[in-house]
Amino acid sequence: MKMFGRWLASPWRRSVLAALAGALFVFAFPAPSLWWFAYVALVPWILLARSAPTGKRAAYDGWFGGLGFMLAVFHWLLPNLHVFTVVLAALLGLLWAPWGWLVRRFLAGTPSTGRAAAALVVLPSVWLAVELVRSWQGLGGPWGMLGSSQWQVAPALRLASVGGVWLLSFLVVAVNVAVALLVAVRAARAPAVAGLVATAAATSAAWMWAPRPDVDGHVRIAVVQPGVVAGVESGQRRFDLEEQLTRRLVGQHPDLVVWGESSVGFDLSHRPDLARRIAALSRATGAGVLVNVDARRSDQPGIYKSSVLVGPNGPTGERYDKMRLVPFGEYIPARSVLGWATSVGRAAGEDRRRGTEQVVMNVGHGLRVGPMVCFETAFPDMSRHLAQDGAEVLLAQSSTSTFQQSWTPEQHASLAALRAAETGRPMVHATLTGVSAVYGPRGQRVGSWLGTGASTARVYDVPTAHGVTLYVRFGDWPAHGALLVLAVLGATEGLRALRRRRSAPEPSVPPVRTVRGSPARHGR
């Protein structure tokens, strides 16, 4: 143990170990999907920061652990952004420096029962504050939130309907802190066990009493996934393949046909021939066709990614323009400063334009759907607002063709399970190249996934439901509660510092002496 301590005395070795410890959590996400690993994956990082010789070193452990975490979560960007991926991970990793400092503040040495109990609330709250900051789309969005690792765990999905992915993240960190206490601090085992019991009790209470969505019917939604189409005139050849696959749906009576993101690479006003062909598909299948147009618009400047509904008579006028764009993939933040990213990787050469509002579409057959495009499914507030606005089915049109050989397609598809469970609304995740997936209103999988090797069209019987989940009603209350905990912590620490300053003894002032060296006497 002493040898290991001497080995850790090197700042560089310790930093590398912190980065590796931070990266461990990636195995809890798809494709590995080791959901149980999420509850212990942070323990090495916590133990490392706890053992830091100084608060400054613990902050460095937090920073480098955050770098490792972000680099692992966004590893699929390396072929596109190259070294800039590491730069972004290092900058975002700074968000965990206060977390590392507070790990040492609460867990170093032999913490008292009160300090250990406080750690079970404060440390998850700090983590939630970090997730809240980085969930801003300009910083990469909420990709890789810890709670999303629980997408296939039924009790966790019930908790998501209460407090969203935020509540799951809070509990995952709390369990990791409790396990770290059990491993390293024998005297603090009582609060650690109490924390684990409280987590189990909260899960059981949600399972028993949280409102469940009431299934009230089914709709038939078809997903068209053409697969990878590359090379010369790939846009036109992809359209031809999508048309061919959609014709296979004739006689299957879908209520809606959904194509993936960028499924049409031409503005339909400029290409009325394509609009007529899609309208013919609508007449043949008896359903509207929701395509995604990635092109320069004819009615306003710039390139948009838009969900466009086409009926038997052509475009219906129902349209949603993507609002939250992928940083560097679809626009470059502060292009005047960071535009050099285009020279080191495949960053956006021209910024896409943003939509201004979310849309709930009436697609026929009495069905109202809420479309999102790709990256937007990572944002729990967007699906929540669509549910509030009356969407009966949530839809995502996506394309991860650039990252086919990574874990990204599976991880992206899994997010739809969380959005469905949070809102009590089924969700259809339709992609160009896989993975496409459908989930019911409790987050349960409907049918089988369409993997990255599939080129097909499939109809899913999707259960619909009514009712309002607690998450839809009350929103991101765990994140707000975490900020309140941090505000109380800051006020408490400030008052404690003020009391220490006031109780400190006044410095003694030596008596003033005369020129001859004897003490001066007042009045003479």
Secondary structure, DSSP 8 states (H G I E B T S, - for coil): -HHHHHHHTSHHHHHHHHHHHHHGGGGGSTTT--GGGGGTTTHHHHHHHHT-SSHHHHHHHHHHHHHHHHHHHTGGGHHHHTHHHHHHHHHHHGGGHHHHHHHHHHHSSS--HHHHHHHHHHHHHHHHHHHHHHTSGGGT-STT-GGGGGTT-HHHHHHHHHHHHHHHHHHHHHHHHHHHHHHH-GGGHHHHHHHHHHHHHHHHHHHHHS---EEEEEEEEEEEE-----STTHHHHHHHHHHHHHHTTTTS--SEEEE-TT-B-S-TTT-HHHHHHHHHHHHHHTSEEEEEEEEE-SSSSSEEEEEEEEETTEEEEEEEE--S--BTTTB-TTHHHHTTHHHHS---SS-----SS---EE-STT-EEEEEEGGGGG-HHHHHHHHHTT-SEEEEEE--GGGTTSSHHHHHHHHHHHHHHHHT--EEEEESSS-BEEE-TTS-B-S--B-TT--EEEEEEEEEEES--HHHHH-SHHHHHHHHHHHHHHHHHHHHHHHHHHHS--------B-TTSSB--TT-
